[in-house]
Amino acid sequence: MEKFVINGGIPIKGELIPSGNKNAALPIMAASLLTSDPVILHNIPDILDVRTMIKLLQSLNVKIEYLDDKSIQMDASDIQPANLDPELCKNIRASILLAGPLISRVGDFILPPPGGDVIGRRRLDTHILAFSRLGVRSHFTDKNQFHFKANGIKGSEILLDEASVTATENAIMACVLAKGDSTLKNAASEPHIQELCKFLNLLGAKIENIGSNTLHISGVTNLHGGEFTIGPDYLEVVSYIGAAVVTGGSIRIKNAGVKHLDMISLVMNRLGVHWETEDDDVIVPDKQILLIEPDLGNAIPEISVMPWPAFPTDLMSIAIVIATQAKGSILFHDWMYPSRMYFTDKLVGMGAQIVLCDPHRCIVQGPTMLNGEHLESPDIRAGMALLIAALSAKGQSIIGNISQIDRGYQHVDKKLIALGADIVRKKE
């Protein structure tokens, strides 16, 4: 076990380049199972979840070779699905993404249940319902594992009962090799789903209406190999924007994927956060206003998460920390996950003025001086939010269970040190 020791109150300054998008890399790695030809992927982030996915794929007899520190070659010509490790599957939510490709390539297999962040119930029903529309039979075994069986899959019209990201990805991967045409309605459309579709089209899939909530997929008989570069992680980009803002620093984020930041920028403006763009770079100036913009009639404003292209749930924790340093009151509402808000008690312990209304809502009154504290990282996003809070706090903070942060953020301590932060990684 490792921990971070942070001495806060130092403005971070400088330049950085974000890592590849974790939420694109994981489904694209899983989708590489759909072809028996070699696939080369660039800009793969060096994070724990990716390493776990590599181990899972290797347990399926996929040959993986590192070409350099950010590029891998995958060869899934001889899949053997009988050896999936339940402990590895339990470590990451993305293990469920193996289902769609294995349905197409193997047809009959057992998949242990996935794990991931503890932020409340995360339904798998949508995956099962989508697969059933393609003729896939599934049941939960007495060992609490999923048994999927398909004797050839046929295209169909699929209406997802919720715009689930992973269910959309699984349905896409199952449909590309199905016989006939499929229409996927109420599909999620996050940047990482768009990247998955573009990757599959590069391999010979026929997916249309990419970026919308209705996808048209014409099944093909096989996919070929290819070479693809993962785009920047917009969640990491906004995390470092938050770190700069709350410490009073200024940074330039190069190759930031500006096209995906419009709605996030609009929401952050309501907290008094502003940045500039230059080509594909984001420039965060110092001396931010940090004044909460009230609704009409001076009503308390609300930031609520919604499916893309609205404000994403994974940035709610970051926005709450920024609000503790902004003048005014604001309500945050995350209806997706009933445990997303529970980390706020740690911010209260640091001196923040936060009222937890219920599991889904909290009110933040700022600005308040945060003080260093001993903390534990509960999940990836809350862990990064607490790290940002510690960077702005007066005095020293210690954050334990940082493997949660390492699951989603590549070399976060090294990047922050390069920006001037006082942070040290130590053994517990």
Residue pairs with C-beta under 8 A, 6 or more apart in sequence:
1 400
1 401
1 403
1 427
1 428
2 402
2 403
2 425
2 426
2 427
2 428
3 398
3 399
3 400
3 401
3 402
3 425
3 426
3 427
3 428
4 387
4 390
4 397
4 398
4 399
4 402
4 413
4 423
4 424
4 425
4 426
5 396
5 397
5 398
5 423
5 424
5 426
6 372
6 387
6 390
6 391
6 393
6 396
6 397
6 398
6 399
6 421
6 422
6 423
6 424
7 372
7 395
7 396
7 422
7 423
8 247
8 370
8 372
8 390
8 391
8 392
8 393
8 394
8 395
8 396
8 397
8 422
9 247
9 392
9 393
9 394
9 395
10 247
10 391
10 420
10 421
10 422
11 244
11 247
11 248
11 249
11 250
11 286
11 420
12 243
12 244
12 247
12 249
12 251
12 391
12 416
12 419
12 420
12 421
13 244
13 249
13 250
13 251
13 419
13 420
14 251
14 252
14 418
14 419
14 420
15 251
15 252
15 253
15 254
16 240
16 251
16 252
16 253
16 254
16 415
16 418
16 419
17 232
17 253
17 254
17 255
18 232
18 233
18 234
18 236
18 237
18 240
18 253
18 255
18 256
18 257
19 43
19 45
19 46
19 47
19 232
19 233
19 236
19 409
19 410
19 411
20 43
20 44
20 45
20 70
20 230
20 231
20 232
20 233
21 45
21 191
21 192
21 195
21 230
21 231
21 232
21 233
21 234
21 235
22 45
22 47
22 49
22 50
22 233
22 235
22 408
23 165
23 190
23 192
23 233
23 235
24 191
24 192
24 195
24 196
24 230
24 231
25 41
25 44
25 45
25 50
25 53
25 230
26 49
26 50
26 53
26 92
26 94
26 97
27 94
27 97
27 166
27 169
27 173
27 192
27 193
27 196
28 41
28 195
28 196
28 199
28 228
28 230
29 41
29 44
29 50
29 53
29 54
29 57
29 74
30 53
30 57
30 94
30 97
30 98
30 100
30 101
30 169
30 173
31 100
31 101
31 173
31 196
31 199
31 200
32 39
32 41
32 57
32 62
32 74
32 76
33 57
33 60
33 62
33 76
33 79
33 98
33 101
33 102
33 105
34 76
34 101
34 104
34 105
34 173
34 176
34 177
34 200
34 203
34 223
35 76
35 203
35 222
35 223
35 224
35 225
36 76
36 77
36 222
37 77
37 223
37 224
37 225
38 73
38 74
38 75
38 225
39 73
39 74
39 75
39 76
39 203
39 225
39 226
39 227
39 228
40 67
40 71
40 72
40 73
40 74
40 225
40 226
40 227
40 228
41 71
41 72
41 73
41 74
41 227
41 228
41 229
41 230
42 70
42 71
42 227
42 228
42 229
42 230
43 70
43 71
43 229
43 230
43 231
44 50
44 70
44 71
44 72
44 230
45 230
45 233
45 410
46 69
46 70
46 410
46 411
47 406
47 407
47 408
47 409
47 410
48 403
48 406
48 407
49 92
49 94
49 407
49 408
52 88
52 91
52 92
53 92
53 94
53 95
54 64
54 72
55 85
55 88
56 84
56 85
56 88
56 89
56 95
56 98
57 64
57 74
57 76
58 64
59 83
59 84
59 85
59 88
60 76
60 79
60 80
60 81
60 83
60 84
60 98
61 78
61 79
61 80
61 83
62 74
62 75
62 76
62 79
63 74
63 75
63 76
64 72
64 73
64 74
64 75
65 72
65 73
66 72
67 73
76 105
79 102
79 105
79 106
81 102
81 106
81 109
81 110
82 109
82 110
84 95
84 98
84 110
84 111
84 112
85 112
86 112
86 113
86 145
88 95
89 95
89 111
89 112
89 113
89 114
89 115
90 112
90 113
90 114
90 115
91 115
92 114
92 115
92 116
92 407
93 114
93 115
93 116
93 117
93 122
93 166
94 114
94 116
94 166
95 111
95 112
95 114
95 115
96 111
96 114
96 124
96 127
96 166
96 170
97 166
97 169
97 170
97 173
98 111
99 111
99 127
99 131
99 146
99 148
99 170
99 174
100 131
100 169
100 170
100 171
100 172
100 173
100 174
101 173
101 174
102 109
102 111
102 148
103 131
103 134
103 136
103 148
103 150
103 153
103 174
104 153
104 173
104 174
104 176
104 177
104 178
105 177
107 149
107 150
107 151
107 152
108 148
108 149
108 150
109 147
109 148
110 141
110 145
110 146
110 147
110 148
111 145
111 146
111 148
112 145
112 146
113 124
113 144
113 145
113 146
114 124
116 122
117 379
117 380
117 381
117 404
118 339
118 378
118 379
119 337
119 338
119 339
119 340
119 379
120 337
120 338
120 339
120 340
120 359
121 338
122 337
123 162
123 164
125 161
126 160
126 161
126 162
126 164
126 167
127 164
127 166
127 167
127 170
127 171
128 138
129 160
129 161
130 158
130 160
130 167
130 170
130 171
130 174
130 184
131 138
131 148
131 150
131 170
131 171
131 174
132 138
133 156
133 157
133 158
134 150
134 153
134 154
134 155
134 156
134 158
134 174
134 175
134 178
134 182
135 150
135 151
135 152
135 153
135 154
135 156
136 148
136 149
136 150
136 153
136 174
137 148
137 149
137 150
138 146
138 147
138 148
138 149
139 146
139 147
140 146
140 147
141 147
152 179
153 174
153 177
153 178
153 179
154 178
154 179
154 180
155 175
155 178
155 179
155 180
155 181
155 182
155 217
155 218
155 219
156 178
156 180
156 182
157 182
157 183
157 185
158 171
158 175
158 182
158 183
158 184
158 185
159 185
159 186
160 167
160 168
160 171
160 184
160 185
160 186
160 187
161 186
162 186
163 186
163 187
163 188
163 213
163 307
164 188
165 188
165 190
165 192
165 193
167 188
168 184
168 187
168 188
168 193
169 193
169 196
171 184
171 187
172 184
172 187
172 193
172 196
172 197
172 200
172 207
172 215
172 217
173 196
173 200
175 182
175 184
175 217
175 219
176 200
176 205
176 206
176 207
176 217
176 219
176 220
176 223
177 219
177 220
177 221
177 222
177 223
178 217
178 219
179 219
180 219
181 216
181 217
181 218
181 219
182 216
182 217
182 218
182 219
183 214
183 215
183 216
183 217
184 214
184 215
184 216
184 217
185 213
185 214
186 213
187 193
187 212
187 213
187 214
187 215
188 213
188 307
188 308
189 211
189 212
189 213
189 307
189 308
189 309
190 308
190 312
191 231
191 234
191 257
191 260
191 308
194 210
194 211
195 230
195 231
197 205
197 207
197 210
197 215
198 210
198 228
199 226
199 228
200 207
200 223
201 207
201 210
202 226
202 228
203 223
203 224
203 225
203 226
204 220
204 222
204 223
204 224
205 217
205 220
205 223
206 217
206 218
206 219
206 220
207 215
207 216
207 217
208 215
208 216
208 217
208 218
209 215
209 216
231 257
232 255
232 256
232 257
234 256
234 257
234 260
234 261
234 264
235 312
235 314
235 315
235 381
235 408
236 409
236 410
237 253
237 256
237 257
237 261
237 282
238 261
238 264
238 268
238 315
238 318
239 318
239 384
239 388
239 409
240 251
240 253
240 415
240 419
241 251
241 253
241 268
241 273
241 275
241 282
241 284
242 318
242 319
242 321
242 322
242 385
242 388
243 249
243 387
243 388
243 391
243 416
243 419
243 421
244 250
244 251
244 284
244 286
245 273
245 284
245 288
245 290
245 322
245 325
246 321
246 322
246 324
246 325
246 388
246 389
246 391
246 392
247 391
247 392
247 421
248 286
248 287
248 288
249 284
249 286
249 419
249 420
250 283
250 284
250 285
250 286
251 283
251 284
251 419
252 281
252 282
252 283
252 284
253 281
253 282
253 283
253 284
254 280
254 281
255 280
255 281
256 280
256 281
256 282
257 280
258 277
258 279
258 280
258 281
258 282
261 282
262 309
263 309
263 310
263 311
264 311
264 312
264 315
265 275
267 303
267 311
267 319
268 274
268 319
268 322
269 293
270 292
270 293
270 301
270 303
270 330
271 290
271 292
271 293
271 319
271 322
271 323
271 326
271 330
272 288
272 289
272 290
272 291
272 292
272 293
272 326
272 327
273 288
273 290
273 322
274 285
274 288
274 289
275 282
275 283
275 284
275 285
276 282
276 283
276 285
277 283
290 322
290 325
290 326
290 327
290 366
290 367
291 326
291 327
291 328
292 301
292 323
292 326
292 327
292 328
292 329
292 330
292 366
293 301
293 328
294 300
294 301
294 328
295 301
295 302
300 329
300 330
300 331
300 363
301 330
301 331
302 330
302 331
302 332
302 333
303 311
303 316
303 319
303 330
303 331
303 332
303 333
304 311
304 332
304 333
304 334
304 335
305 311
305 312
305 313
305 316
305 333
305 334
305 335
305 336
311 319
313 334
313 336
313 337
313 340
314 381
315 381
316 332
316 334
316 340
316 381
317 340
317 343
317 381
317 382
317 384
317 385
318 381
318 384
318 385
318 388
319 332
320 332
320 344
320 347
320 354
320 362
320 364
320 385
321 347
321 385
321 386
321 388
321 389
321 392
323 330
323 332
323 364
323 366
324 347
324 352
324 353
324 354
324 364
324 366
324 367
324 368
324 370
324 389
325 366
325 367
325 368
325 370
325 392
326 366
326 367
327 366
327 367
328 365
328 366
329 363
329 364
329 365
330 363
330 364
331 357
331 361
331 362
331 363
332 341
332 361
332 362
332 363
332 364
333 360
333 361
334 340
334 341
334 360
334 361
335 360
338 359
338 360
339 359
340 360
340 382
341 356
341 359
341 360
341 361
341 362
342 359
342 378
343 378
343 379
343 382
343 385
343 386
344 352
344 354
344 356
344 362
345 356
346 373
346 375
346 376
346 386
347 354
347 370
347 386
347 389
348 354
349 373
350 370
350 371
350 372
350 373
350 389
350 393
350 397
351 368
351 369
351 370
351 371
352 364
352 366
352 368
352 370
352 389
353 364
353 365
353 366
353 368
354 362
354 363
354 364
354 365
355 362
355 363
355 365
356 362
357 363
369 394
370 389
370 392
370 393
370 394
371 393
371 394
371 395
372 390
372 393
372 394
372 395
372 396
372 397
373 390
373 393
373 397
373 398
374 397
374 398
374 400
375 386
375 390
375 397
375 398
375 399
375 400
376 399
376 400
376 401
377 383
377 386
377 387
377 399
377 400
377 401
377 402
377 404
377 405
378 401
378 404
379 404
380 404
380 405
380 407
380 408
380 409
381 408
383 399
383 401
383 402
383 404
383 405
384 405
384 408
384 409
384 412
386 399
387 399
387 405
387 412
389 397
390 397
390 399
391 416
391 421
391 423
399 405
400 428
402 425
405 412
406 412
413 423
413 424
413 425
416 423
417 423
